Amino acid sequence: MVAIRRYLHQHPELSFQEYNTAKYIANYYKALGIPVREHVGGNGVVAKIVGAKPGKTVALRADFDALPIQDEKDVPYKSTVPGVMHACGHDGHTATLLVLAKALYEMKKALSGTIVLIHQHAEEYAPGGAISMIEDGCLEGVDVIFGTHLWATEPTGKIQYRTGPIMAAADRFEITIQGSGGHGAQPHKTKDAIVVASQLVLVLQQIVSRRVNPLQPAVVSIGSFMADNAFNVIADTAKLVGTVRTFDEAVRSEIEREIERITKGICLAADCSYQYAYTRGYPPVVNHEEETSFIVKIAKQIPEVTIVEETEPHMGGEDFAYYLQKVKGTFFFTGAKADDVTTPFPHHHPKFDFDEKAMLIAAKMLGTAALRFLTK
């Protein structure tokens, strides 16, 4: 697992561009003699282990795309691709599932049923790879699906679960303010797009604090503010790009409307125009009750698991949500912070890394879940 993970870490590929990674995964299965289907919904790869006896079908999923981040770690397996790195653990997810598949394949004569191994491309970038892989049949005949995320901010040995919503809907919005630029010494002759956009940054925060029911979790964050000009020029255009995170569909729609209502009002007061685009990303990840309880029981039987705890909902997004809309299943977190790490770098950080021993725990969790489901 470590060797595979480090190879993938050195050769990362961005979402929808994972051609060599997909080929690497497919060749691994071909070398083992496991039937594999390539180009599923794009760059996806799906392998199947069919047991000697008939039975139900369980799917296990791992993602394999990287992020547009420069790797700043000082390690032998540092990314060799400038500006691209595995900063979220997807290389570990892939290594985990590949070696687990090898072990499960050796047991196929004793298996009743089928194990579907879903290697998904493009989790990091909406619309994501899950929905296109589902449309291409990756869940055909599947009765249940399990997935995990290596979680580098929680200690190795911890399993976190949650029934119901565990990860949020992740949306994106863009607002372009069109004013009228001019000389910095004559602001009275302009319509300052930067001032208008600055007002928006502040007022949009009132959506969560004053519009959304305080019992409903929600986030509105501005991630980008663009208005590039000379120091003595008042900008005629400014652009804001941000994200909205929610769990409730009514709250999601309300925030979408409120952003435009506020934008319209502020622009009207400043005599400016605007363009507004709201793009809905992944829906919330909603775990099924029975399958989540099943995973909790499995976790308590794995020797390396020392803590099994219910987690608070996470505001991050995951397109595993689409699988759970189609079949029953659950998504959980596998702690991956080494004991000697006091303050781990968070996911999507240039120095992100994780404890590789956690991959074995993830494999035992997923493998045991698959075997127990097929025999229960």
C-alpha positions as CSV (number, residue, x, y, z in Angstrom):
1,M,0.0,0.0,0.0
2,V,2.8,2.4,0.9
3,A,4.6,1.8,-2.3
4,I,1.5,2.4,-4.4
5,R,0.5,5.4,-2.5
6,R,3.9,7.0,-2.8
7,Y,4.1,6.3,-6.5
8,L,0.7,8.0,-7.0
9,H,1.7,10.9,-4.8
10,Q,4.8,11.5,-7.0
11,H,2.6,11.4,-10.2
12,P,-0.6,13.3,-9.4
13,E,-3.2,14.3,-12.0
14,L,-5.9,16.9,-11.8
15,S,-9.7,16.2,-12.0
16,F,-10.8,15.0,-15.4
17,Q,-7.2,14.7,-16.5
18,E,-6.3,11.4,-14.6
19,Y,-5.4,9.4,-17.7
20,N,-2.2,7.8,-16.5
21,T,-3.6,7.2,-13.0
22,A,-6.7,5.4,-14.5
23,K,-4.4,3.3,-16.7
24,Y,-2.2,2.4,-13.7
25,I,-5.3,1.2,-11.7
26,A,-6.6,-0.8,-14.6
27,N,-3.3,-2.5,-15.3
28,Y,-3.0,-3.5,-11.6
29,Y,-6.3,-5.4,-11.9
30,K,-5.4,-6.9,-15.2
31,A,-2.1,-8.2,-13.8
32,L,-4.2,-9.9,-11.0
33,G,-6.7,-11.4,-13.5
34,I,-9.6,-9.4,-12.1
35,P,-12.1,-8.3,-14.7
36,V,-12.0,-4.5,-15.1
37,R,-13.9,-1.9,-17.1
38,E,-12.1,1.3,-18.1
39,H,-13.4,4.7,-19.2
40,V,-16.5,4.4,-17.0
41,G,-18.2,7.8,-17.1
42,G,-14.9,9.3,-18.3
43,N,-11.8,8.3,-16.5
44,G,-13.4,6.0,-14.0
45,V,-12.4,2.4,-13.5
46,V,-14.6,-0.4,-12.2
47,A,-13.4,-3.9,-11.2
48,K,-15.5,-6.9,-10.1
49,I,-14.7,-9.9,-7.9
50,V,-17.4,-12.5,-8.4
51,G,-17.6,-15.1,-5.7
52,A,-18.0,-18.9,-6.3
53,K,-21.6,-18.8,-4.9
54,P,-24.5,-16.5,-5.8
55,G,-25.4,-13.7,-3.4
56,K,-25.8,-10.0,-3.0
57,T,-23.5,-7.2,-4.4
58,V,-21.5,-4.8,-2.3
59,A,-19.6,-1.8,-3.7
60,L,-16.5,-0.1,-2.3
61,R,-15.4,3.3,-3.6
62,A,-12.1,5.2,-3.7
63,D,-11.3,8.5,-5.6
64,F,-8.0,9.2,-7.3
65,D,-7.8,12.8,-8.5
66,A,-5.3,15.5,-7.2
67,L,-5.4,19.2,-6.6
68,P,-3.8,22.3,-8.3
69,I,-1.5,22.9,-5.3
70,Q,2.3,23.1,-5.2
71,D,3.7,20.3,-3.0
72,E,5.8,21.9,-0.3
73,K,6.7,18.8,1.7
74,D,10.3,17.7,2.1
75,V,9.8,14.0,1.6
76,P,11.3,11.4,-0.8
77,Y,7.8,10.9,-2.4
78,K,7.2,14.6,-3.1
79,S,5.1,15.4,-6.2
80,T,7.1,15.5,-9.4
81,V,4.4,17.5,-11.2
82,P,4.8,21.3,-10.7
83,G,1.6,22.9,-9.2
84,V,-0.2,19.6,-8.7
85,M,-0.3,17.3,-5.6
86,H,-2.4,14.9,-3.7
87,A,-3.4,17.1,-0.8
88,C,-6.5,15.3,0.3
89,G,-5.5,11.6,0.6
90,H,-7.0,10.3,-2.6
91,D,-3.7,8.5,-3.4
92,G,-4.1,6.7,-0.1
93,H,-7.7,5.8,-0.9
94,T,-6.6,4.3,-4.2
95,A,-3.7,2.3,-2.6
96,T,-6.0,1.0,0.1
97,L,-8.7,-0.3,-2.3
98,L,-6.2,-1.8,-4.8
99,V,-4.4,-3.9,-2.1
100,L,-7.7,-4.8,-0.4
101,A,-9.0,-6.0,-3.8
102,K,-5.9,-8.3,-4.1
103,A,-6.7,-9.8,-0.7
104,L,-10.4,-10.2,-1.5
105,Y,-9.7,-11.8,-4.9
106,E,-7.6,-14.5,-3.1
107,M,-10.8,-15.3,-1.2
108,K,-13.2,-15.5,-4.1
109,K,-13.8,-19.2,-3.9
110,A,-15.2,-18.7,-0.4
111,L,-17.3,-15.7,-1.4
112,S,-21.0,-15.6,-1.8
113,G,-21.9,-12.7,-4.0
114,T,-20.0,-9.9,-5.8
115,I,-17.7,-7.1,-4.7
116,V,-17.7,-4.1,-7.0
117,L,-14.5,-1.9,-6.7
118,I,-15.3,1.7,-7.9
119,H,-12.3,3.9,-8.6
120,Q,-13.7,7.3,-9.2
121,H,-12.1,10.2,-11.0
122,A,-12.8,13.9,-10.4
123,E,-14.1,14.1,-6.9
124,E,-12.5,17.5,-6.3
125,Y,-14.2,19.4,-9.1
126,A,-17.9,19.7,-9.7
127,P,-19.8,18.2,-11.4
128,G,-17.5,15.4,-10.2
129,G,-17.0,11.9,-11.5
130,A,-19.6,10.0,-9.4
131,I,-22.7,11.1,-11.3
132,S,-21.2,10.2,-14.7
133,M,-20.0,6.8,-13.4
134,I,-23.5,6.1,-12.1
135,E,-25.0,7.0,-15.4
136,D,-22.5,4.6,-17.0
137,G,-23.7,1.7,-14.8
138,C,-21.2,1.5,-12.0
139,L,-24.0,0.8,-9.5
140,E,-25.9,-1.7,-11.6
141,G,-27.0,-4.6,-9.4
142,V,-25.4,-3.1,-6.3
143,D,-27.3,-3.6,-3.0
144,V,-25.1,-1.5,-0.7
145,I,-22.1,0.8,-0.9
146,F,-19.4,1.8,1.6
147,G,-16.7,4.5,1.4
148,T,-14.2,6.1,3.7
149,H,-12.0,9.2,3.8
150,L,-8.6,9.2,5.4
151,W,-8.9,12.1,7.9
152,A,-5.5,13.6,8.7
153,T,-6.8,15.9,11.5
154,E,-8.0,13.0,13.6
155,P,-5.6,10.4,15.3
156,T,-4.9,7.1,13.6
157,G,-7.1,4.5,15.2
158,K,-10.2,6.7,15.3
159,I,-13.3,5.9,13.2
160,Q,-15.9,8.7,12.9
161,Y,-19.4,8.0,11.7
162,R,-22.8,9.7,11.5
163,T,-26.3,8.7,10.7
164,G,-28.0,11.1,8.3
165,P,-26.3,14.2,6.9
166,I,-22.5,13.9,7.5
167,M,-21.2,16.3,4.8
168,A,-22.8,19.4,3.3
169,A,-24.1,20.5,-0.1
170,A,-21.3,22.5,-1.7
171,D,-22.3,25.3,-4.1
172,R,-20.4,28.1,-5.9
173,F,-21.5,31.6,-6.8
174,E,-20.0,34.5,-8.8
175,I,-20.9,38.2,-8.7
176,T,-19.5,40.7,-11.1
177,I,-20.1,44.3,-10.3
178,Q,-20.0,46.7,-13.2
179,G,-19.4,50.4,-12.2
180,S,-17.7,53.2,-14.0
181,G,-14.0,53.6,-13.5
182,G,-11.8,56.7,-13.5
183,H,-8.9,58.6,-12.0
184,G,-8.2,57.9,-8.3
185,A,-8.1,61.6,-7.6
186,Q,-11.6,62.1,-8.9
187,P,-13.8,59.5,-7.2
188,H,-16.9,61.8,-7.5
189,K,-16.9,61.2,-11.3
190,T,-16.9,57.4,-10.9
191,K,-19.0,54.4,-9.7
192,D,-16.4,52.5,-7.6
193,A,-16.9,48.8,-8.2
194,I,-14.5,47.9,-5.4
195,V,-16.5,49.9,-2.8
196,V,-19.7,48.2,-3.9
197,A,-18.1,44.8,-3.8
198,S,-16.6,45.5,-0.4
199,Q,-20.1,46.3,1.0
200,L,-21.3,43.0,-0.5
201,V,-18.6,41.0,1.3
202,L,-19.8,42.4,4.6
203,V,-23.5,42.3,4.1
204,L,-23.6,38.8,2.6
205,Q,-22.4,37.6,6.0
206,Q,-25.7,38.7,7.5
207,I,-27.5,36.0,5.5
208,V,-26.4,33.3,7.9
209,S,-26.6,35.5,11.0
210,R,-29.9,37.2,10.3
211,R,-31.8,35.3,7.6
212,V,-31.2,31.6,8.2
213,N,-32.8,29.8,11.1
214,P,-30.0,29.5,13.7
215,L,-30.8,25.8,14.2
216,Q,-29.9,25.1,10.5
217,P,-26.2,25.0,9.7
218,A,-25.1,27.2,6.8
219,V,-21.9,28.9,5.5
220,V,-21.5,31.7,3.1
221,S,-17.8,32.4,2.3
222,I,-16.1,34.7,-0.2
223,G,-13.0,33.0,-1.5
224,S,-11.9,35.4,-4.2
225,F,-12.1,39.2,-4.7
226,M,-10.7,40.4,-8.0
227,A,-10.3,44.0,-9.2
228,D,-6.8,44.4,-10.6
229,N,-5.9,48.0,-11.4
230,A,-3.1,50.6,-11.1
231,F,-2.8,52.2,-7.7
232,N,-4.3,55.4,-8.9
233,V,-7.2,54.0,-10.9
234,I,-10.8,53.5,-9.5
235,A,-12.0,50.1,-10.8
236,D,-15.0,49.9,-13.0
237,T,-15.3,46.1,-12.5
238,A,-15.0,43.8,-9.4
239,K,-15.6,40.1,-9.1
240,L,-16.5,38.0,-6.1
241,V,-16.4,34.3,-6.0
242,G,-17.6,32.3,-3.1
243,T,-19.1,29.1,-1.7
244,V,-22.3,28.2,0.1
245,R,-22.6,25.1,2.4
246,T,-25.9,23.8,3.6
247,F,-27.7,20.6,4.7
248,D,-31.3,21.6,4.2
249,E,-32.7,22.1,0.7
250,A,-35.0,24.9,1.7
251,V,-32.1,26.8,3.3
252,R,-30.0,26.2,0.2
253,S,-32.6,27.8,-2.0
254,E,-33.2,30.6,0.4
255,I,-29.5,31.6,0.4
256,E,-29.3,31.4,-3.4
257,R,-32.2,34.0,-3.5
258,E,-30.9,36.2,-0.7
259,I,-27.5,36.6,-2.3
260,E,-29.1,38.0,-5.4
261,R,-31.6,40.1,-3.5
262,I,-28.8,41.8,-1.5
263,T,-26.6,42.2,-4.6
264,K,-29.5,43.9,-6.4
265,G,-30.2,46.3,-3.6
266,I,-26.6,47.4,-3.0
267,C,-26.0,47.9,-6.8
268,L,-29.2,49.9,-7.1
269,A,-28.1,52.2,-4.3
270,A,-24.7,52.6,-6.0
271,D,-26.2,53.0,-9.5
272,C,-24.2,50.0,-10.7
273,S,-25.2,46.8,-12.6
274,Y,-24.2,43.3,-11.8
275,Q,-24.1,39.7,-13.1
276,Y,-24.9,36.8,-10.8
277,A,-24.3,33.1,-11.3
278,Y,-25.1,30.4,-8.8
279,T,-23.9,26.9,-9.5
280,R,-25.2,24.0,-7.4
281,G,-22.5,21.5,-6.6
282,Y,-22.7,18.2,-4.8
283,P,-25.8,17.5,-2.6
284,P,-25.4,16.6,1.1
285,V,-23.9,13.2,1.9
286,V,-26.7,11.5,3.8
287,N,-25.9,8.2,5.4
288,H,-28.5,5.4,5.8
289,E,-29.2,4.3,9.4
290,E,-28.9,0.6,9.2
291,E,-25.7,0.6,7.1
292,T,-24.2,3.2,9.5
293,S,-25.0,1.0,12.5
294,F,-23.5,-1.9,10.6
295,I,-20.2,0.0,10.1
296,V,-20.1,1.0,13.8
297,K,-20.3,-2.7,14.8
298,I,-17.5,-3.5,12.3
299,A,-15.3,-0.7,13.7
300,K,-15.5,-2.2,17.2
301,Q,-14.2,-5.5,15.9
302,I,-11.0,-4.1,14.2
303,P,-8.0,-4.5,16.6
304,E,-6.3,-1.3,15.4
305,V,-9.4,0.8,15.9
306,T,-9.1,2.4,19.4
307,I,-11.9,5.1,19.2
308,V,-15.3,4.8,17.5
309,E,-17.2,8.1,17.8
310,E,-20.2,9.9,16.3
311,T,-18.9,13.0,14.5
312,E,-20.6,16.4,14.1
313,P,-21.6,17.2,10.5
314,H,-18.8,18.4,8.3
315,M,-19.3,21.4,6.0
316,G,-17.0,20.0,3.4
317,G,-18.6,18.5,0.3
318,E,-18.3,15.0,-1.3
319,D,-19.9,13.6,-4.4
320,F,-20.2,10.2,-2.6
321,A,-23.6,11.8,-2.0
322,Y,-24.8,10.7,-5.4
323,Y,-24.2,7.0,-4.7
324,L,-26.2,7.2,-1.5
325,Q,-29.1,8.7,-3.4
326,K,-29.2,5.6,-5.5
327,V,-28.4,2.7,-3.1
328,K,-28.2,2.3,0.6
329,G,-24.8,2.7,2.3
330,T,-22.6,4.9,4.5
331,F,-19.5,7.1,4.3
332,F,-17.2,7.4,7.3
333,F,-13.9,8.9,8.3
334,T,-10.7,7.0,9.1
335,G,-8.3,8.9,11.4
336,A,-4.8,9.4,9.8
337,K,-2.8,11.6,12.1
338,A,0.4,10.1,13.4
339,D,1.0,10.1,17.2
340,D,4.2,12.2,16.8
341,V,2.3,14.9,14.9
342,T,1.0,17.6,17.2
343,T,-0.5,20.1,14.7
344,P,-1.3,18.4,11.4
345,F,-1.6,20.3,8.2
346,P,-5.2,20.4,7.1
347,H,-6.6,18.9,3.9
348,H,-5.8,20.9,0.8
349,H,-2.7,22.4,2.4
350,P,0.6,22.5,0.4
351,K,2.3,20.4,3.2
352,F,-0.6,18.0,3.7
353,D,0.4,14.4,4.6
354,F,-1.1,11.5,6.5
355,D,-0.1,8.5,8.6
356,E,0.2,5.7,6.1
357,K,-0.7,3.1,8.8
358,A,-4.2,4.4,8.5
359,M,-4.6,2.8,5.1
360,L,-4.5,-0.6,6.7
361,I,-7.2,0.3,9.1
362,A,-9.3,1.7,6.2
363,A,-8.8,-1.5,4.3
364,K,-9.8,-3.7,7.2
365,M,-12.9,-1.6,7.7
366,L,-14.0,-1.7,4.1
367,G,-13.0,-5.4,3.6
368,T,-14.7,-6.6,6.8
369,A,-17.8,-4.7,5.9
370,A,-17.9,-6.2,2.5
371,L,-17.4,-9.8,3.7
372,R,-19.9,-9.5,6.6
373,F,-22.5,-8.0,4.4
374,L,-22.2,-10.8,1.9
375,T,-22.4,-13.5,4.6
376,K,-25.0,-12.0,6.9
